[in-house]
Amino acid sequence: MTDTADPLQSMAVLIGNDVYEDLDRLPSVGNNLTDLAAALCDTATWGLPRERCVVLPDKREAADVSTVLAEAAGEPLDTLLVYYAGHGLIHEGTGELVLATGRTNPELPLLTGLRYSDVRDILAVRRARRLVVVLDCCYSGRAVGVMADASSLVMGQLGIEGTYVLSSTVSTLPSKAPVGHRHTAFTGGLLEVIGNGVPSGRPYLTPEDLFVYTRKIMIDRGWPRPAQCHEDTIRGLQLMRNPWSGALRWLSQRRVTTGRDVAPEKRTDASDLVVGIHVGVSAVRPELGPVGGDSLAALEAVVDKTVPRWLPGIELVRDVMTDMRRDYGDGAATAAVVADELLFAVHTAVRAGARWQEVTDRVEEEAAAVLRRLDRQQLDGPRPPCPEELDRAVSTAMGDLEGGKLVMSAIARVGVDQVEIAAGTRATALPEPGLSVVSRLALDASVLVPNSASRPLTLHEPYVLVAPEGKLPVEELLALGWLERKPLLVIAPRVDVFAMGCLHGLFVPTVVVRPTDAVVDWDALCTRTGHALLTGHPLGLAARALVAPSSTVVTGLPGTAPPEGGRLRVYAGPAGSAARTAAVRALAVARSAARSGVLPGGGTGLYRAGQALGADAGLFRAALAAPLRQIVRNAGQDQSRLTALLDTGPAGVPTWSDGDGGATADLLDAGILDVSATVRGVVENAAAAVSRYVATL
């Protein structure tokens, strides 16, 4: 499944001011901080340890906030969540968003407030794998634009250094703090979603869930609509538990309120829903298997031709497929086919007199049994797949697409967790077509120069020099400084005052940090920095550096990085292009396979699970057989012969009919491997769709 945010390895920084010297009070902000901290630390939601939830109420100076943010950015975290509530100001000259602190003067916002661009720069070089930013202030939609600039569009899947920004309003509107309410409007809605959960049928809330359902609350109450900005997949991050107690609670509430709140003529009829599902899936079925095309495009093609009363069924199919594509990168058509057959079986049972509560119970029990059976089919149990198996799994899912091949080339070099997908076309002078090295260096270090540095310093495109003995190549640096003035970051155990005096004014600023680890591998630091600019001296040009009082993080170093510090960025094409879409999907499949393992043939695995369970999978049995039968039909093969071989063949030796009809082969020999999490997701998403059906009864 999609990566889950680990609360024990994550951190939240909650910032808010309700008292200001020159701005109106916001009495509900204090309640926002208290209640949001409680919600994040509640084991029923995220379960964040108390010591990892840092609350900053009523900070008077911007430096107080930026220092804490820099310290959090220097922590090697799984997920970092940053929340701000208070006044948001816009500088009239630049249009820049400024977050107000206690002493912020509305006449001088850039000088007295916390610039959001500074927050962005601090968080851009964080060590956390993922970042979620939540802003509840006026004009907070400006942050969506800031985070969406060209430099921040580096994207990947599942375990990436992703960024998600959720703002309380768009860039041109103020937020709302209703008088007499405990919370501001946006945070109140957000807390409702976190505390009550959502009827998604999934056990976790994603950032996308938080946005969609908070937005619905805001619209229903006539309040400003929130905005979002995200890298492709972090919106699907399993951020916290969904406290909704399952489909039965939702359905029971819908049963009570439907007759009162929805006119009978506007309700979706269950039979029409099932027909709509079948119409939609009928368009998808020909695309299932290695000979198929884009199943979602095939579904969209039938929307305009469909009878209006069947559209809810097609929308349900679309939701199932997009969830699969977003979470796993594969399995959309398979999930649609399984959902179609399962819902038909459920509909038949209900029409025959079965109570919907009993039917939903059976679906949950059977789904759990199927998942247990699938777990037994994994190759050698729950272990990470070897590189060859990983390549086969991506090939099975993607075929021979160019974007997928680029991704696999990168994975072969640095590992699945060290690959990013970038928007845009390939730059020049890359180490190989479509790939660019991205190196990051993070170390615990104290600041020697400037000795007055008490707040974080952000250096853009700095020179980075490693001086293991504290000796600087002054003459070479002087020549370099006259050519182009840039910041200079020196990593050294000590500093020569005379040398620093010579360099003063040429490099702005000049910063010296001293590693504080008991043992420092200076050779490794020199290798990481590179020797691209001064022969014989480890001097390189980085993209950015964040220097905090106790830690330093540098990104975009040109040197050769070890596996744990080096990344490869894949340039597969502009956003929306077929090659880039294939690259994003391929990385999602590869990361999912690395985390969950693989099994021989997803369609075969589902079929075998249904046959093994027999009567215990009564509602699911036909649904589990449907994908394999459809794949065989699309390949022009004899379904009955193949299924007979599967039914009588050894349980551990799956078989497959080749394109010539007649011969069979071991799936492992044929290289047909599917991601275990994807196959499980097919079952889970199909079961979740049942709740949508029962709501129409």
N, C-alpha and C positions, 0 to 999 in steps of 0.2 A: 504494500500500500504506500501512499504518499508518506514522506518522512514526518515523524511526530516530534514536536518541540519538547525537549527533555527539560522539565522544570528544575531538576537538580543541577543542570549545567547552564541554566539561563538566568537572566536578570531583568528587572524592571526598574526604570527611573521615572518617578512620577513628580512632575513639577507643577506648581500652581500658586497663584497669588490672589487673595481676596481683599487685601489691604494695600492701597497705593497712596503715595504722597500727593500726586497731581492728577489722579484718575479716579473715576467712580469706584466704589466698593463692589465686589462681587461675592456676596456672602455664601453663595452655594458652592463656590470652588473648593472650600475646605472640606465640605461633605463629599464632593467628587473624589478628592484624594483619599479620604478615609475609606469610603465604600468601595472604590476601585481596588485599593490595596487589599481589602478584605476579600474581594471577589477573586483576585489573582492568587491569593494564598490559600483559598479554600480548596481542600482536597477534592471536593465535588466538581470543581472546574479545572484549574491548572495545577494547584498544589505547589506553588512557588514557595520555597523556604522564606521565612520572615526576613532573615538577614540578607536575602537577595532581592528584596523589594525596598528600594531606597526612595523615601518620600522627602521632597524638598518643598515645604510650605513657606510662603511669604519670604522668599529670598530677595534681599534689597538690591544686590549688585549682580550684573550680568556675569561677572567673572566668577562669582560663587557657583553659578549654574554650569558654566562652561568647564570649570575645573572638574566637577563631578562627572560630567559627560565624558571628558577626556579619560578619566580614570576608568570609567565603564567601558569605553572604546578599547582600552588596552587590555581588557580581560579576555582570555581565550574561551568565549562562550558559545553555546549552541544557538541561542536566540536572545537578542537584546530588544526589549520593548521600551520605547521612550514615549511618555505622555506629557502633554502640556495643556493646562487650562488657565485662561486669564484673558487679558486684553491683547488683541492683535492690532498693530498699527501699521499704516502704510506711509512710507516716506514719499512726499509729494514729488520730489525731483526724480528719484530713481524707480519708484513703484515697488521698492523692496519691502518684504514682510519683516516686521520686527516684533518679537515676543516681549511683552512688557514685564519688568520686574518691579519691586517696590518703589525704587527711586527713578523709574523711567519718566522723563519729561516729554509729553506729547509734542512739544515744540522742537525737541532735539532727539528724535527717536534713535537715529543711527549712533549717536554718541552716548546715550544713556540706557539703551535697551539691548536686548540680545538679538542680533541679526540672525535670521533663519539661515542665511548663506553660511554664517560661521558654524551653526549647528550642523549643516550639511557637510562642511569640510571636516569637522571633527569626526562625524560618524562615517564618512566615506572611507577612512582608513582604519576602521574598527577591526578587531580580531574575531568578532562574533561571526558565525556562519550566516546568520540571517538577522535582518533588522525590520522591526515593525514600529512605525512612527504614527502616533495618534495625536491630532491637534484639535483642541476645542477652543477656538478663538475666532474673532472676526477676521474675515478675509483669508482664512486658513487655506483656502483653495489655491492661494499663490504658491504654497509649498509644493503642491502637485506639479506645478510648472517648473519649479526649481529642481525637484528631484527627477524630472523627466527630460532634463537637457541631454544633449548628445553624449556628454561624457559619462552619463550614468546608465546608459542603455546596454550594459553588459549583462547578458542573460544566460541562464542555464536551466536545469530542472532539478526538482526534489531537494538535494542537499547543497544548493548553491549559496553564494554570499548574496542572497536576494534582499531586495528592499521593497517594503510595502508601506505606503503612506495613506492614512485614512484621515480626512479632514471634515470638520463639522459643517462646512459650507463651501460654496464655490468662491472663486477669487474676487468677485465683485460685491459680495453680500456680507452683512454682519451676521454673527451668530445670535442665538436667543437664550436669555437667562430668565425664564418666567418668574415673575414676582410671587413669592410665597411657596415656590417649589423647593424641594430639598436639593435637587441637582439642576445644573444647566440642562437645556433641552436635549442636546446631543448626547452628553454623557449619561443622562437619565435613560434615554433609549438604548444606549450601548449596554448599560448595566442590566436592563430588562432582558436583552438578548443573551448576555452571559449568564445571568441568574436563572432564566427560565428555559433556555435552550431553544432549538428550532426543530420543526417537524421535517427534517431532511432524511430521516431514516438512517443516518450515519452516526457513529458513536462520538465523533469529534467535531468541534466547530473550527472552521477555517477563517482566515481573514476575509475571504469572500462572503462567507455566511454573516460575519459581523456587519459588513457593509450592506449587504442586500436587505437583511431583516431590520437593521437600524434605519435604513433609508425608508423602508415601508412604514415604520412607526412614525417617522418624521413627516412623511407625506400624509398619512392618515390624520395627523394632528394639525396640519396646515403650517408646519414649521419649515425652516430652510433645509434643503436637501443636502446631504453629505456628498463628498466627492472622494475618489480613490485614484491612486496611481500605483502600479505594481510591475515588477518583472514577471515574465510570463507565468511562472509556476508557484511563486510563494503565496499567491492568493489561495492555493489549494493546500498549504501547509496545515497539518493537523495541530492547531495551536493549543487548544484546550478541550476538555471533555464537554460533550453535549448533554446537559442535565435533563433534557427532555426524556421522560421515562418510557420512551418507545412509542411505537405506532398505536398501541391500544389507548393510551391516554389521549393522544391527539384525536383519534377516531371517536372516542367516547364524547369528547368535547364537541367535535363537529356534528355528531348525531344530535346533541342537545340544541346546538345553535343554528343548524342549517335551516330548519323549518321556520325559525323566527327571523333570521337575518337575510335569507336568500329566497327570492321568489321562486316557486316551483318551475316556472317556465324558463328560468335562467340556470337551473342546475344541469350539470352534465349527467346524462343517462349512462348507467353502467354498460349497457349493451353498445351504445354509441362509442363509448371510450374503448371498448375491446375491439370494435370494428376499426376505429381510427388507428389503434396500435397495429392491427394486422395490415392495414393499408400502408402504413409507414414502413413496417418491417418488410413487406413484400418488395418494396423498392430497394431495400438494403441487402436482401438475401443474395442477389447475383454478385455482390461485391465481396462476399465472404471467401476467404482462402487466398492462396498465393496468386491466383489469376485475377483477383478483384482490383477495383480502383478505390476512389475516395467514397467511403460509405456515407459520410455526412453530407457530401455534395449530392449524392443520389437521393437522400432523404429530402433535402431542401427542394429538389426539382419537382417533387409531387405536391408541395404545399399549396401552390396556386391552383392546382387541379382538383383539390379535395373538397368534398361537401363540408360546409362550415361546421356542422354538428360533430364531425369526426376530427376536427383540428385539435381538441384537447388530447386525444389519443396520440396524435403525431407529436404534439409538444412533449408528452411524457417520454416517447421514444427518443426525441432529441435530447432531453435532459439526461436520460440514461447514457446515451452515447457520448455527450460532451463531458459528463463526469468521468467516464472511462478514459477518454482521450486526454483530459486534463491531469488525471491522477496517475495514469500508467503509460500514456503514449500509445497504447494499443488496446485491442479487445473491444472496440466500440460496436462493430457489427456482430460479434459473438454475443455480447451482452444483450443487444436488441433482439436477436433470435431467441435467446433463452427467456427473456422477459415476455415475449409474445406467446410462447408455448406455455409458460408458467401461468400467466394471467388468463389464458383460455381455460386451463385446468381449474383455476380458482373460480372463474366465472361459472363454469359448468357445475362445480360443487355447490356454489351458492344458489344457482337456479334450481338445483335438485333438492334444496331445503336445508343445507348446512348453514349453521349460524356463523356470521362473519367473524365473531370472536374466536370460535373454534378453528376456523380456516386460518386466521392469522397466526394462531398458536402453532398449528401444524407447519405452516411455512417456516416459522422461526426454528422449530425443532429439526425439520428436514434440512434446512440450510446449514445448521450447525453440524449435522451428521455428514453432509456432503463435504464440508470444509475439513473435517477430521479425516475423511477418506482421501481427499486430495493431498493432505500433508504426508500421507504414507507413500505417495507416488514420487516424491522428490528424489532426485538423484543423490544417493548416499546420505539421505536425511538433510536436515537444515544446515547446509554448509555453503560458503560462498562459491560460486562457479569459477572454474579455471578460465583463463583468458580465451581459450578456444570455445568453451561452452558459452561464454558471454557474447562472443562474436556470432555464434550460431543463433543465439536467442534474438539478437538485433536483426540478423539477416532474415529469420523467420517472420519477424514482425514487420520489417520495413522493405524487404526485397533488396534490390541493387540500386538504391537511390544515392546520388552523389553526396548529399548532405550527411547521410548516414555513414558513408565510407570515411568522410573527413573526421567525424566524431570518433569512430573506432580507431582511426590512425592516432588521434590524440590520446585516447584511453590507453592504447598499447604502450605509449611512451611514459605517461605520468600517473596512470590509474584513473579510475572512474570518478573519484571525488575531486580531482585536480583539473577538471575541464570546465570551461565556461563557453557559453554561446554569445557572440557579440553581433549586434545589428550593424549593417553596413557591408560594403564590399571589401574584398581583401586589399590590405594596404601593400605598399611596395616593400621590398627588402625583408620579407619574412623568411624564417628558416626553412619552410617548405610551404607549398601552396595551401593557403587557407588557414595556416596556423601561426600564432604569435605567442612568444613566451611572456608570461606575466609572473614576476617574482615578487614575493612579499617577505619582508624581514621585520620581526617583532622581537624586542628585547627589553628587559628590565634595565633601566639606566637612570642615573642622576644627571642633572644639568649643571655643567661647569661654566659655560658661557652662553648667554649673559647670566651673570650671577644674580640678577634681579628677577629672573623669570619665575613667576609664581602662578601664571596662568598658561594654558596650552598655547603652543605656537604651531601654526600650520604653514608649511613651506611648500610652495608650488614649483614644480620642476627644479628641485634643488640638486646641486652637485653633492655626492656622498663620498667622503674620503675616510678610509680606515687607516689609522696610524697606530700600529700595535705598540710602538715604543714612544709615542707622543711626539715624534719628529715629523714636521711638515715640509713638503717640497715647496718652499716659499717661492723660489724663482719661477718654477713652472706654474704655480698657482697665480702669481702676479701676471704672467703672460696670458693665462687663460681668463683672468678677471677683466683685463682690458678689452678682450674681444667681445665678451657678452656678460653683462652683470646679472647674476642669478644668486639665489640663496646658496649657502654652503653649510652642510651638516658634516661635522667631523666626529668620528667615533674613535675615542682614544682613552687610555688610562689616565692621562694627565695632559696639561696644555703648556706650551711655551709662550710666555707673555710677549716676548719680543716678536715672535712669529705672528701672533695674533695682531699685534700693533701694525705690522707691515700689511696685513690683509684688510685692516679696518677701512671701510668705505668702498672696497672693491666688490665684496660679496654682501648683499643686504637681504636678510640679516646673516650673520655668521653665528652658528650654534655649535657648541661642543658638548657631547654627552659621554659619560663614562659608564660602561657596563657594570652592573652591581652583582652579577653572579659570582659565586665563590671561585668558579673555574670558567674562564672565557676561552673559547676556541677561536683564536685570532685568525688562524689559517682559513677556517671555514668562513669567517666574516669577510676576509679578503676575496675569497672565491665568489661569495655571494654578490659582492659589489662590482667585480669585474675590473678589467684593465683597458677599457675602451678608449679613454681620453688621454691618459698619461702613461706612457710606456714605463713599466717597472713599478708603477704606483697604483694601488687599488682605488681608483677614482672612477665613479660612474655617474650617470645622469638618471635620476629617478623621476617618477611621475608626481609623487607627493609624499610628504612626511608629516606626521603629527608627533610633536614633542611635548610630552606632559612631564610634570615634575618627577615622576617615578617610572615612566615607560616611554619608549619610542617605537613608532610603527612606520615603516617605509614601504611604499608600493611602487611597482613598475621598475624594479632594478634590472639592469641588462645582464648581470653575471649569471653563471651557471648555478642553478639552485638545486639542492637535494630534493627528493620526492616530497618531503613534508612541507617544503617552502616554495616549490615551483609549480606554476600552473600553465596550462596551454589554453589560449583563447581561440575559438574556432570562428573564422569569418566565412560564413556560408552564403551570404547574400543579404540584400536589404530586407527589412521587416516586411512580412507578407509574401515574400517570394517562396516558391515551392522548395528550393534548396534549403532555405533557412528553416522553414516549417519541418522539413524532414530531419534536419539536424537537431532541432529542439525535441522532436519525438524520439529520435534515436537515443539521445542522452537520457531522456526519461525512462525508456525501456532498459537501457544499460544499468542505470542506477537502481531501478526497481529489481532487476535481476541480481545485482550484486548484494542487495540487502535481503532478498527473500529466497533466492535459489531458483532453479529451473526444473522443469519436468518434461518428459518426452511427449510432445504433441498435446496442446491444450484441448483440442476437440476430442482426441482419443481419451485423455484423462477424464474429461467430464462424462463421456460415454461409459467408461469403466466404473466410475464412481456410482453412477445411477444403476448400472447392472448389479454391482456388488451389494448395494443397499436394498435392492428389490422393493418389497412392500414398504420398507421404511422410508422410501423416497417416492411415495405414491404421486404426490402433486408435481414433484420435480423430475420424475423419471423420463417422461417424454421430452421435457425441456432440455435435459442434459444430453440427450441423444441427438437433438435437432442440429446443433452446429456441425457435428461430424457428417451427418447425412447430407447437409447442405453443401459442405465442402466437396464431398464425393460427387454430388449431383453437378456442381459447377465444373468439376473436372471431367464430366462425361463418363463417370465410372458406374459400375453396378453396386448400388447400395447394399442390396441383400447379401451379395457374396462377401463384401468387406466386413459387414457387421457379424456375419456368421463366423468369419475367421477370428474376429475379436472376441466373440462369445466363447469360442472353443479353444482359442490359443492360450498358451501359458500366461499367467497373470503378469509376470515380470518381463515379457517379451512383446511389446506393442508392435503391431504390423501396419503397413500402409500399402495402398495400391498405387503403382506408378502410372505415368501418363500413357503407357501403351496398353493398359488394361490386362490384368492377368497376373503379373509378377507382384510379389510382396517383398517388403524390406523392413529391416529393423529401423525404427525411427531414429535411434542414435546414429546408426550408420548413414542414414539419409541426412543427418544434421538438422532434424526438425525438433527444435526445443522451444518451449514457451516459458515465460516468466511465471513463477508460482503465484506471486502477488496479483498478477493480471488475471489469472484463472480464478483465483479466489474472489477478486473484485467483480468478475462476471456474476458469480453466485450472489454476492452481497448486494450488488446494484439491482439485480432482478428481484430479490426478496424485498428490497426497499420500495420498489415500484408497486408492490401489492398494496401498501398503505394508501397510495394515491387512488387505486381502484376502489378500495373499500370505502373511501370517503364519499363516493358517489352513490352508495346504496341508500 
